[in-house]
Amino acid sequence: MLQRWEAGVATATVTAVAVVLVILDVVNHSVRRFWQTHALTADTVGGLMVLALTVLVVNQVLSRRQISSRSRVIAAQAGFVLGQARRCVQAVRSLQGEEGDRDVAINEARSYSLMLMVAAPVLIDSSVARAFLDQAQRLAGEIARILTQPELATSSLSDDAGRLDEAVDHLRAAAGPLMSVLTSGERSIVQGPSSS
């Protein structure tokens, strides 16, 4: 399949050649006579031009479908990452209270990191998806920084809460453009049940 710019250039070129040939046929008597006396050549050139335009139009349609399909895959992957990020952040925040379990938070962080590794090849292709991936990695860094503290004191978690909230806000903002192609039902499916 042709790249988008290549297909555009090829379509413009074939269209320009067709327009020039039609104009020459209308205004130049010798060109018209040539096409009339060389019927096989005229039919071959006309057929090749129609074939080229048809192939280029089909290429454009397939390219647009592929882009649409790919954007939905990227959005779904971003939704999965966002849902896991939410669960991971909730587990880390629960360490402030008495009900928090460090092992659960570490397991959620591990799951989040694995999900980022799986999602990275899908999210690296476009600049918008790369921006989301960058924010997701920044959030993973904040989570790792919190969880690698030897003693998780309530005071240190309170200090880290602002940075964690800021990282989550940036992740949600970066996910917005990606998730816009999904319906609200699809968003709730890929992100999982919300308990926040």
Disulfide bonds with the S-S distance in Angstrom:
none
